[in-house]
Amino acid sequence: MARAAVRGRLTWQPATVAATRAETATARTLLLDVDGWTGHVPGQHVDVRLTAPDGYTAYRSYSISSAPGPDRLEVTVQAVTDGEVSPYLVDVAEPGDQLEIRGPLGGWFVRRPADPRPALLIGGGSDVAPLMSMVRAATNPTRLLYSTRSPSDALFSAELATAEAAGDGRVAVTHTYTRVAPPGWPAPPRRLDADALARVAWPRDADAVAFVCGPTGFVETVADLLVDIGHDPANIRTERFGPTGG
């Protein structure tokens, strides 16, 4: 049965665009209907394949941003200049369009429902997508530290504000900005540093797990800073994204 499950994840499946939602000027979420989709673990991703009329194909990997559920999933895509896949998904795809996916993929950078530990999620830019899946599925205390260039670059802003405003202690959200901060923001724009991390990190005795997702340089810097402020390296999980053909 396990081998059959793996084969299923590696098989291309038809998917239909059910709806789209703009996140920023250059990013969009696509809701996909997939017959037989049995769900995913927060943090996993799928490969998305497009096929041109002449038979040419191109595929890229995208994190799943929705909470686990049957038959439907969401992927959030940032357009890459001169990319082969992302410009179509962000600017052209519309409800009813057909594409192919395979997955879910990935077993390390995941937050499993049975894990009782509190979580610290740290994301940079559009790479917050898999962390959003974790936020949406969270049943244990979760803190998200989200770094973007400016407020207009932040994904899921309204939903994150609503999640934090719920006041149930399940999700806490902290934004940081590297280039432009909102008017009246209490701190000047800057890159994440040890002080910013220390303000949101769980106490050392909390046995928290950290998930860090973003460009390679961002991830390596943040992981090192977490160790410097006392996090156990064994409890830090990272997902790196670098330049691709998009």
Backbone as JSON, one array per atom type, in Angstrom:
{
  "sequence": "MARAAVRGRLTWQPATVAATRAETATARTLLLDVDGWTGHVPGQHVDVRLTAPDGYTAYRSYSISSAPGPDRLEVTVQAVTDGEVSPYLVDVAEPGDQLEIRGPLGGWFVRRPADPRPALLIGGGSDVAPLMSMVRAATNPTRLLYSTRSPSDALFSAELATAEAAGDGRVAVTHTYTRVAPPGWPAPPRRLDADALARVAWPRDADAVAFVCGPTGFVETVADLLVDIGHDPANIRTERFGPTGG",
  "N": [[0.83, -1.2, 0.0], [1.99, 1.26, 0.74], [3.86, 1.66, -1.32], [2.13, 1.94, -3.47], [0.89, 4.32, -2.79], [3.03, 6.15, -3.0], [3.55, 5.94, -5.75], [1.19, 7.05, -6.67], [1.46, 9.72, -5.86], [3.47, 10.53, -7.54], [2.39, 10.52, -10.01], [1.07, 12.24, -12.76], [-1.81, 14.24, -12.51], [-5.0, 15.34, -13.68], [-6.09, 18.69, -13.21], [-8.41, 21.23, -12.4], [-8.86, 24.67, -12.74], [-10.62, 26.26, -10.34], [-11.16, 28.71, -9.17], [-9.73, 32.0, -8.82], [-7.61, 34.22, -6.95], [-6.45, 37.38, -6.33], [-3.46, 38.23, -4.68], [-1.31, 40.03, -4.36], [0.02, 42.67, -6.46], [1.56, 41.12, -8.1], [1.19, 38.48, -7.48], [-0.79, 35.53, -7.1], [-3.44, 33.45, -5.94], [-4.47, 30.21, -6.77], [-7.29, 28.19, -6.83], [-7.69, 24.82, -6.99], [-9.43, 22.11, -8.39], [-9.25, 18.71, -7.92], [-9.81, 15.54, -8.9], [-10.11, 12.82, -6.73], [-8.2, 13.73, -4.99], [-6.67, 13.47, -1.9], [-5.81, 15.05, 0.13], [-3.24, 16.8, 2.05], [-0.19, 17.31, 3.93], [0.45, 20.1, 5.97], [2.87, 22.26, 4.63], [3.77, 20.8, 2.52], [4.29, 20.44, -1.11], [3.35, 20.81, -4.6], [3.99, 19.72, -7.97], [3.38, 21.61, -10.86], [2.2, 21.31, -14.11], [2.23, 22.58, -17.37], [0.98, 22.35, -20.69], [1.65, 23.15, -23.97], [-0.11, 23.96, -27.08], [1.45, 22.87, -29.14], [2.57, 20.7, -27.95], [4.73, 21.13, -26.28], [6.02, 21.05, -23.0], [6.16, 22.36, -19.65], [7.15, 22.54, -16.26], [6.79, 23.52, -12.82], [7.53, 23.76, -9.29], [5.28, 24.36, -6.63], [4.33, 25.61, -3.47], [1.76, 24.35, -1.35], [-0.83, 26.29, -0.17], [-3.2, 26.12, 1.19], [-5.22, 24.81, 3.92], [-5.22, 21.31, 4.86], [-7.41, 19.2, 2.97], [-10.0, 17.37, 1.24], [-10.22, 16.86, -2.34], [-9.87, 19.54, -3.2], [-7.38, 22.08, -3.51], [-5.12, 24.8, -2.76], [-2.77, 26.81, -4.45], [-0.27, 29.25, -4.2], [1.13, 31.68, -6.16], [3.96, 33.46, -7.18], [4.71, 35.76, -9.65], [7.34, 35.32, -11.97], [9.68, 37.14, -13.73], [9.97, 36.65, -17.18], [9.47, 33.97, -16.85], [8.39, 30.54, -17.43], [6.11, 29.28, -16.48], [4.91, 30.56, -14.19], [4.03, 33.24, -15.08], [1.8, 32.62, -16.65], [0.1, 31.35, -14.8], [-0.34, 33.42, -12.98], [-1.24, 35.65, -14.48], [-2.9, 34.83, -16.6], [-4.39, 32.38, -16.37], [-7.67, 31.12, -15.8], [-10.93, 30.44, -14.3], [-12.01, 27.15, -15.04], [-9.94, 26.44, -16.72], [-7.57, 23.91, -17.64], [-4.99, 22.05, -16.14], [-2.05, 20.19, -15.06], [-1.12, 18.31, -12.17], [1.22, 16.94, -9.79], [1.68, 15.15, -6.83], [0.82, 15.16, -3.27], [4.09, 16.43, -2.36], [7.12, 16.05, -0.49], [8.4, 15.58, 2.78], [9.8, 16.43, 4.98], [9.81, 19.22, 5.62], [7.35, 19.79, 7.12], [4.43, 20.25, 9.11], [3.07, 18.19, 11.24], [-0.19, 17.1, 12.26], [-0.24, 15.65, 14.65], [1.89, 16.53, 16.13], [2.66, 17.99, 19.13], [4.02, 20.28, 19.81], [4.61, 23.81, 20.27], [4.89, 26.19, 17.57], [7.21, 28.13, 15.67], [7.04, 30.11, 12.97], [8.75, 31.32, 10.2], [8.91, 33.45, 7.57], [9.9, 34.64, 4.33], [8.92, 37.08, 2.08], [7.13, 35.94, -0.81], [7.47, 33.34, -0.13], [6.12, 32.61, 2.06], [4.0, 30.98, 1.65], [3.84, 28.01, 2.18], [3.91, 28.17, 4.94], [1.59, 29.47, 5.48], [-0.27, 27.48, 5.04], [0.27, 25.97, 7.3], [-0.49, 27.79, 9.3], [-3.25, 27.99, 8.78], [-4.08, 25.45, 9.4], [-3.49, 25.18, 12.04], [-3.58, 23.86, 15.3], [-2.26, 23.96, 17.62], [-0.4, 26.35, 19.65], [0.89, 28.97, 17.66], [3.33, 30.98, 16.17], [3.91, 33.46, 13.82], [6.41, 35.01, 12.01], [6.81, 37.38, 9.7], [8.54, 38.53, 7.01], [8.75, 41.13, 4.72], [9.33, 43.23, 1.82], [7.73, 45.52, 1.75], [4.48, 46.74, 2.88], [2.74, 46.36, 0.69], [3.76, 44.16, -0.55], [3.14, 41.99, 0.96], [1.6, 38.86, 1.41], [-1.68, 37.46, 1.94], [-2.64, 39.31, 3.81], [-5.08, 40.36, 4.95], [-6.33, 38.03, 5.92], [-4.45, 37.07, 7.76], [-4.46, 39.15, 9.6], [-7.06, 38.87, 10.57], [-6.91, 36.31, 11.7], [-5.14, 36.72, 13.83], [-6.56, 38.63, 15.25], [-8.58, 37.15, 16.3], [-8.02, 36.4, 18.87], [-7.75, 34.04, 20.32], [-5.41, 32.96, 21.12], [-4.23, 31.1, 19.52], [-2.88, 31.8, 17.13], [-0.3, 34.07, 16.49], [0.87, 36.97, 14.94], [3.61, 38.62, 13.51], [4.86, 41.31, 11.73], [7.61, 42.32, 9.69], [9.55, 44.75, 7.94], [11.63, 45.36, 5.15], [12.25, 47.43, 3.4], [10.22, 49.46, 3.03], [8.19, 50.74, 5.48], [4.92, 50.78, 7.08], [3.12, 53.9, 7.61], [3.87, 55.41, 10.71], [4.9, 53.11, 11.79], [6.52, 51.23, 14.35], [9.23, 50.61, 14.11], [12.18, 51.15, 12.14], [12.61, 50.29, 8.62], [14.3, 47.21, 8.11], [16.52, 44.39, 7.86], [15.84, 41.06, 9.08], [16.97, 40.47, 12.37], [18.87, 39.33, 15.25], [17.67, 40.49, 17.51], [15.02, 41.02, 16.68], [14.13, 38.42, 16.2], [14.41, 37.3, 18.75], [12.4, 38.6, 20.14], [10.05, 37.41, 19.33], [10.42, 34.7, 19.52], [9.84, 31.47, 21.0], [10.15, 30.62, 24.5], [13.17, 29.05, 25.7], [12.65, 26.68, 27.07], [10.35, 25.75, 25.97], [10.35, 23.82, 24.05], [9.96, 24.25, 21.31], [9.27, 24.02, 17.77], [10.81, 25.2, 14.83], [10.08, 26.64, 11.68], [11.49, 27.67, 8.75], [11.3, 29.56, 5.86], [12.19, 30.65, 2.65], [14.23, 32.69, 0.38], [17.54, 31.37, -0.28], [19.74, 32.74, 1.03], [18.36, 34.25, 2.98], [17.17, 32.19, 4.51], [19.4, 30.76, 5.5], [20.66, 32.73, 7.03], [18.66, 33.32, 8.98], [18.34, 30.81, 10.2], [20.86, 30.46, 11.38], [20.81, 32.63, 13.18], [18.74, 31.83, 14.87], [19.88, 29.63, 16.14], [21.9, 30.99, 17.46], [20.45, 32.41, 19.37], [19.63, 30.44, 21.02], [18.04, 28.28, 20.1], [17.51, 24.82, 19.54], [19.33, 23.19, 17.09], [18.3, 20.83, 16.01], [15.62, 21.21, 16.05], [14.98, 22.96, 14.08], [13.66, 23.54, 10.99], [14.09, 23.86, 7.54], [13.31, 25.43, 4.4], [14.4, 26.09, 1.27], [14.39, 28.47, -1.34], [15.48, 29.29, -4.5], [16.56, 31.31, -7.38], [14.71, 30.47, -10.29], [13.45, 29.15, -13.4], [10.86, 29.91, -13.26]],
  "CA": [[0.0, 0.0, 0.0], [2.84, 2.43, 0.77], [4.41, 1.87, -2.64], [1.06, 2.46, -4.33], [0.68, 5.73, -2.44], [4.11, 6.92, -3.59], [3.32, 6.01, -7.19], [0.1, 8.0, -6.9], [1.96, 11.09, -5.72], [4.37, 10.84, -8.65], [1.63, 10.44, -11.25], [0.4, 13.49, -13.14], [-3.26, 14.19, -12.4], [-5.64, 16.55, -14.19], [-6.62, 19.65, -12.23], [-9.2, 22.3, -13.01], [-8.87, 25.93, -11.99], [-11.98, 26.53, -9.88], [-11.26, 30.14, -8.89], [-8.45, 32.66, -8.59], [-7.7, 35.33, -6.01], [-5.25, 38.21, -6.33], [-2.86, 38.45, -3.37], [-0.62, 41.31, -4.55], [0.04, 43.02, -7.88], [2.33, 40.13, -8.86], [1.0, 37.14, -6.92], [-2.18, 35.11, -7.14], [-3.77, 32.12, -5.46], [-5.36, 29.43, -7.61], [-8.0, 27.08, -6.22], [-7.68, 23.74, -7.96], [-10.21, 20.91, -8.15], [-8.51, 17.53, -8.36], [-10.55, 14.33, -8.57], [-9.34, 11.83, -6.0], [-7.23, 14.34, -4.09], [-6.99, 13.03, -0.54], [-5.3, 15.98, 1.11], [-1.8, 16.95, 2.18], [0.3, 17.74, 5.23], [0.92, 21.48, 5.82], [4.28, 22.39, 4.31], [4.07, 20.08, 1.28], [4.14, 21.17, -2.36], [3.01, 20.04, -5.79], [4.48, 20.16, -9.27], [2.33, 22.03, -11.77], [2.68, 21.18, -15.48], [1.46, 23.16, -18.47], [1.29, 21.79, -22.0], [1.28, 24.05, -25.06], [-0.77, 23.28, -28.2], [2.4, 22.1, -29.96], [3.07, 19.58, -27.18], [5.81, 21.52, -25.37], [5.6, 21.07, -21.6], [7.02, 22.97, -18.64], [6.54, 22.43, -14.94], [7.47, 24.12, -11.68], [7.01, 23.35, -8.0], [4.64, 25.42, -5.85], [3.85, 25.18, -2.17], [0.32, 24.37, -1.1], [-1.08, 27.29, 0.86], [-4.46, 25.84, 1.88], [-5.24, 23.77, 4.93], [-5.55, 20.03, 4.25], [-8.8, 18.91, 2.69], [-10.17, 16.54, 0.06], [-10.72, 17.3, -3.64], [-9.49, 20.9, -3.61], [-6.22, 22.66, -2.85], [-4.74, 26.12, -3.23], [-1.36, 27.14, -4.6], [-0.07, 30.69, -4.31], [2.22, 31.79, -7.13], [4.57, 34.77, -7.44], [5.16, 35.82, -11.04], [8.77, 35.47, -12.21], [9.9, 37.76, -15.03], [10.45, 35.73, -18.22], [9.23, 32.59, -16.47], [7.59, 29.74, -18.36], [4.87, 28.79, -15.88], [4.27, 31.51, -13.27], [3.25, 34.31, -15.7], [0.48, 32.11, -17.07], [-0.74, 31.11, -13.63], [-0.68, 34.69, -12.31], [-1.86, 36.66, -15.34], [-3.72, 34.31, -17.69], [-5.28, 31.28, -15.99], [-9.0, 31.53, -15.35], [-11.75, 29.27, -13.95], [-12.29, 26.23, -16.13], [-8.71, 26.01, -17.38], [-7.04, 22.62, -17.23], [-3.54, 21.86, -16.03], [-1.75, 18.92, -14.42], [-0.31, 18.39, -10.96], [1.59, 15.7, -9.14], [1.95, 15.37, -5.42], [1.71, 16.1, -2.6], [5.48, 16.05, -2.27], [7.85, 16.59, 0.66], [8.08, 14.97, 4.06], [10.63, 16.99, 6.05], [9.34, 20.56, 5.99], [5.91, 19.63, 7.33], [3.95, 20.3, 10.49], [2.07, 17.14, 11.33], [-1.21, 17.41, 13.27], [0.01, 14.98, 15.93], [3.01, 17.17, 16.83], [2.04, 18.87, 20.12], [4.89, 21.4, 20.15], [4.34, 25.12, 19.66], [5.69, 26.4, 16.37], [7.62, 29.45, 15.23], [7.11, 30.11, 11.52], [9.45, 32.52, 9.75], [8.85, 33.45, 6.12], [10.34, 35.81, 3.6], [8.26, 37.36, 0.82], [6.1, 35.02, -1.26], [7.74, 32.01, 0.39], [5.28, 32.37, 3.24], [2.88, 30.13, 1.26], [3.66, 26.78, 2.96], [3.66, 28.53, 6.33], [0.16, 29.81, 5.57], [-0.96, 26.22, 5.22], [0.43, 25.61, 8.71], [-1.33, 28.7, 10.08], [-4.65, 27.66, 8.58], [-4.37, 24.16, 10.0], [-2.92, 25.15, 13.39], [-4.37, 23.54, 16.49], [-1.39, 24.29, 18.75], [0.07, 27.73, 19.55], [1.71, 29.22, 16.47], [3.77, 32.36, 15.97], [4.42, 33.71, 12.48], [7.2, 36.21, 11.78], [6.72, 37.5, 8.25], [9.38, 39.62, 6.52], [8.54, 41.53, 3.34], [9.93, 44.52, 1.49], [6.79, 46.59, 2.06], [3.14, 46.19, 3.1], [2.11, 45.95, -0.56], [4.33, 42.88, -0.97], [2.73, 40.94, 1.89], [0.49, 38.0, 1.03], [-2.64, 37.01, 2.95], [-2.64, 40.31, 4.88], [-6.37, 40.44, 5.63], [-6.59, 36.8, 6.66], [-3.55, 37.01, 8.91], [-4.96, 40.1, 10.59], [-8.25, 38.28, 11.17], [-6.5, 35.18, 12.55], [-4.57, 37.24, 15.06], [-7.59, 39.36, 15.98], [-9.5, 36.21, 16.93], [-7.74, 36.48, 20.29], [-7.85, 32.76, 21.02], [-4.08, 32.52, 21.48], [-3.74, 30.06, 18.63], [-1.98, 32.36, 16.14], [0.21, 35.43, 16.68], [1.54, 37.38, 13.71], [4.48, 39.8, 13.58], [5.4, 41.71, 10.42], [8.78, 43.18, 9.6], [9.7, 45.29, 6.58], [13.04, 45.6, 4.85], [12.45, 48.63, 2.58], [9.23, 50.51, 3.32], [7.29, 50.38, 6.57], [3.7, 51.58, 7.09], [3.21, 55.13, 8.4], [3.76, 55.22, 12.14], [5.42, 51.82, 12.24], [7.42, 51.53, 15.48], [10.64, 50.31, 13.84], [12.57, 51.46, 10.77], [12.81, 49.1, 7.78], [15.59, 46.55, 8.3], [16.49, 42.94, 7.73], [15.67, 40.36, 10.35], [18.19, 40.33, 13.16], [18.69, 38.53, 16.46], [16.73, 41.15, 18.42], [13.67, 40.8, 16.18], [13.8, 37.02, 16.44], [14.28, 37.05, 20.18], [11.14, 39.16, 20.63], [8.92, 36.55, 18.98], [10.75, 33.29, 19.73], [9.34, 30.82, 22.2], [11.19, 30.41, 25.51], [14.01, 27.88, 25.44], [12.09, 25.47, 27.66], [9.06, 25.44, 25.34], [10.55, 22.73, 23.09], [9.25, 24.65, 20.09], [9.86, 23.7, 16.48], [10.84, 26.38, 13.95], [10.05, 26.42, 10.24], [12.01, 28.87, 8.08], [11.13, 29.39, 4.42], [12.5, 31.85, 1.88], [15.45, 32.57, -0.43], [18.61, 30.66, 0.41], [20.45, 33.62, 1.94], [17.46, 34.56, 4.09], [16.99, 31.0, 5.34], [20.64, 30.45, 6.2], [20.88, 33.75, 8.06], [17.7, 33.16, 10.06], [18.64, 29.58, 10.93], [22.03, 30.74, 12.23], [20.4, 33.5, 14.27], [17.95, 31.04, 15.82], [20.84, 28.87, 16.95], [22.61, 31.94, 18.32], [19.63, 32.83, 20.51], [19.37, 29.31, 21.89], [17.22, 27.21, 19.55], [18.17, 23.56, 19.23], [19.37, 22.99, 15.63], [17.48, 19.69, 15.64], [14.22, 21.65, 15.98], [14.86, 23.99, 13.04], [13.46, 22.95, 9.67], [14.23, 24.94, 6.55], [12.94, 25.22, 3.0], [15.1, 27.14, 0.52], [14.0, 28.71, -2.71], [16.41, 30.14, -5.24], [16.08, 31.71, -8.69], [14.39, 29.4, -11.22], [12.84, 29.65, -14.63], [9.51, 30.41, -12.96]],
  "C": [[0.87, 1.26, 0.0], [3.42, 2.72, -0.59], [3.36, 2.42, -3.59], [0.81, 3.93, -4.06], [1.76, 6.6, -3.05], [3.92, 7.04, -5.09], [2.22, 7.01, -7.51], [0.58, 9.44, -6.82], [2.82, 11.49, -6.9], [3.69, 10.75, -10.0], [0.97, 11.78, -11.53], [-1.1, 13.29, -13.13], [-3.86, 15.46, -13.01], [-6.2, 17.4, -13.06], [-7.33, 20.75, -12.97], [-9.13, 23.54, -12.12], [-10.32, 26.26, -11.63], [-12.21, 28.02, -9.63], [-9.85, 30.68, -8.72], [-8.67, 33.84, -7.65], [-6.39, 36.1, -6.03], [-4.78, 38.39, -4.89], [-2.1, 39.77, -3.33], [-0.67, 41.61, -6.04], [0.73, 41.96, -8.71], [2.18, 38.71, -8.32], [-0.49, 36.81, -6.9], [-2.31, 33.7, -6.58], [-4.74, 31.47, -6.42], [-5.97, 28.3, -6.79], [-8.17, 26.0, -7.27], [-8.58, 22.6, -7.49], [-9.48, 19.73, -8.75], [-9.29, 16.29, -7.94], [-9.64, 13.34, -7.86], [-8.28, 12.4, -5.09], [-7.61, 14.01, -2.66], [-6.42, 13.94, 0.53], [-3.79, 15.96, 1.18], [-1.45, 17.25, 3.63], [0.82, 19.17, 5.07], [2.43, 21.56, 5.67], [4.64, 21.68, 3.01], [3.84, 20.95, 0.05], [3.68, 20.23, -3.46], [3.8, 20.57, -6.97], [3.29, 20.5, -10.14], [2.89, 22.01, -13.19], [1.69, 21.81, -16.46], [1.92, 22.53, -19.77], [0.77, 22.72, -23.08], [0.61, 23.27, -26.18], [0.18, 22.45, -29.06], [3.03, 20.93, -29.2], [4.2, 19.91, -26.23], [5.27, 21.6, -23.95], [6.63, 21.77, -20.73], [6.34, 22.79, -17.3], [7.44, 23.08, -13.9], [6.81, 23.64, -10.4], [6.44, 24.55, -7.25], [4.12, 24.85, -4.54], [2.33, 25.26, -2.11], [0.05, 25.33, 0.05], [-2.37, 27.04, 1.64], [-4.27, 24.85, 3.01], [-5.6, 22.45, 4.26], [-7.04, 19.83, 4.07], [-8.92, 18.1, 1.42], [-10.63, 17.33, -1.16], [-10.25, 18.67, -4.1], [-8.25, 21.35, -2.83], [-5.96, 24.04, -3.44], [-3.22, 26.19, -3.37], [-1.26, 28.64, -4.81], [1.22, 30.92, -5.07], [2.66, 33.24, -7.25], [5.1, 34.77, -8.86], [6.66, 36.07, -11.11], [8.95, 36.03, -13.61], [10.53, 36.75, -15.99], [10.29, 34.27, -17.83], [8.37, 31.87, -17.49], [6.24, 29.36, -17.8], [4.17, 29.87, -15.07], [3.54, 32.65, -13.96], [1.87, 33.84, -16.17], [-0.43, 31.94, -15.86], [-1.19, 32.4, -12.97], [-1.53, 35.6, -13.19], [-2.9, 36.13, -16.32], [-4.76, 33.3, -17.22], [-6.6, 31.81, -15.45], [-9.82, 30.28, -15.05], [-12.13, 28.46, -15.19], [-11.06, 25.74, -16.85], [-8.22, 24.7, -16.78], [-5.52, 22.68, -17.16], [-3.32, 20.52, -15.36], [-0.92, 19.16, -13.17], [0.15, 16.99, -10.58], [2.03, 16.03, -7.71], [0.82, 14.82, -4.57], [3.11, 15.53, -2.41], [6.11, 16.71, -1.05], [7.42, 15.97, 1.96], [8.88, 15.49, 5.24], [10.08, 18.32, 6.54], [7.82, 20.52, 6.13], [5.6, 19.74, 8.82], [2.79, 19.32, 10.61], [1.08, 17.42, 12.46], [-0.91, 16.79, 14.63], [1.15, 15.6, 16.72], [2.45, 18.2, 17.82], [2.83, 20.15, 20.4], [4.38, 22.71, 19.57], [5.29, 25.34, 18.49], [5.99, 27.87, 16.16], [7.83, 29.36, 13.73], [7.74, 31.41, 11.06], [9.52, 32.48, 8.23], [9.33, 34.75, 5.53], [9.6, 35.95, 2.28], [7.18, 36.35, 0.47], [6.31, 33.61, -0.73], [7.04, 31.74, 1.71], [4.18, 31.35, 2.92], [2.77, 28.83, 2.05], [3.41, 27.05, 4.45], [2.2, 28.92, 6.52], [-0.68, 28.56, 5.7], [-0.89, 25.77, 6.68], [-0.43, 26.49, 9.61], [-2.79, 28.29, 9.98], [-5.05, 26.35, 9.26], [-3.99, 24.09, 11.48], [-3.96, 24.79, 14.44], [-3.58, 23.81, 17.76], [-0.86, 25.72, 18.57], [1.1, 27.92, 18.44], [2.05, 30.69, 16.39], [4.37, 32.48, 14.58], [5.16, 35.04, 12.46], [7.38, 36.33, 10.28], [7.48, 38.74, 7.79], [9.1, 39.88, 5.04], [9.2, 42.89, 3.1], [9.04, 45.67, 1.92], [5.42, 45.98, 2.32], [2.48, 45.7, 1.82], [2.64, 44.63, -1.09], [3.85, 41.71, -0.11], [1.52, 40.18, 1.37], [-0.42, 37.74, 2.23], [-2.84, 38.02, 4.08], [-3.96, 40.33, 5.65], [-6.64, 39.2, 6.47], [-5.71, 36.68, 7.89], [-4.0, 37.97, 10.01], [-6.18, 39.54, 11.3], [-7.89, 37.14, 12.12], [-5.95, 35.68, 13.88], [-5.63, 37.93, 15.91], [-8.58, 38.43, 16.68], [-9.27, 36.13, 18.44], [-7.82, 35.18, 21.05], [-6.49, 32.2, 21.4], [-3.49, 31.48, 20.56], [-2.68, 30.59, 17.67], [-1.59, 33.78, 16.53], [1.06, 35.77, 15.46], [2.36, 38.64, 13.96], [5.03, 40.07, 12.19], [6.69, 42.51, 10.61], [8.95, 43.58, 8.15], [11.15, 45.67, 6.34], [13.28, 46.87, 4.06], [11.5, 49.77, 2.94], [8.3, 50.0, 4.4], [6.02, 51.23, 6.49], [3.9, 52.87, 7.89], [3.01, 54.84, 9.89], [4.28, 53.9, 12.66], [6.5, 52.05, 13.3], [8.9, 51.27, 15.21], [10.97, 50.68, 12.4], [12.73, 50.18, 9.95], [14.21, 48.53, 7.99], [15.41, 45.04, 8.1], [16.31, 42.3, 9.1], [17.01, 40.24, 11.07], [17.86, 39.55, 14.43], [17.68, 39.16, 17.41], [15.29, 40.9, 17.99], [13.22, 39.36, 16.43], [13.57, 36.74, 17.91], [12.95, 37.54, 20.73], [9.95, 38.24, 20.35], [9.17, 35.08, 19.26], [10.12, 32.76, 21.01], [10.47, 30.7, 23.22], [11.95, 29.11, 25.24], [13.4, 26.59, 25.97], [10.76, 25.06, 27.03], [9.14, 24.26, 24.39], [9.81, 23.02, 21.79], [10.01, 24.18, 18.86], [9.77, 24.94, 15.61], [10.85, 25.94, 12.5], [10.46, 27.72, 9.57], [11.94, 28.65, 6.58], [11.41, 30.71, 3.71], [13.69, 31.62, 0.97], [16.59, 31.99, 0.39], [19.34, 31.54, 1.42], [19.64, 33.96, 3.17], [17.38, 33.38, 5.05], [18.25, 30.7, 6.14], [20.93, 31.45, 7.31], [19.95, 33.55, 9.25], [18.0, 31.9, 10.87], [19.83, 29.78, 11.86], [21.65, 31.61, 13.42], [19.58, 32.75, 15.31], [18.86, 30.21, 16.73], [21.55, 29.79, 17.94], [21.79, 32.35, 19.54], [19.13, 31.64, 21.34], [18.49, 28.22, 21.36], [18.07, 25.98, 19.27], [18.16, 23.37, 17.72], [18.49, 21.84, 15.17], [16.01, 20.07, 15.49], [14.01, 22.76, 14.96], [14.75, 23.31, 11.68], [13.42, 24.08, 8.64], [13.79, 24.48, 5.17], [13.52, 26.39, 2.23], [14.55, 27.24, -0.89], [15.0, 29.66, -3.35], [15.83, 30.51, -6.58], [15.85, 30.49, -9.57], [13.84, 30.01, -12.49], [11.43, 30.13, -14.46], [8.43, 29.76, -13.77]]
}
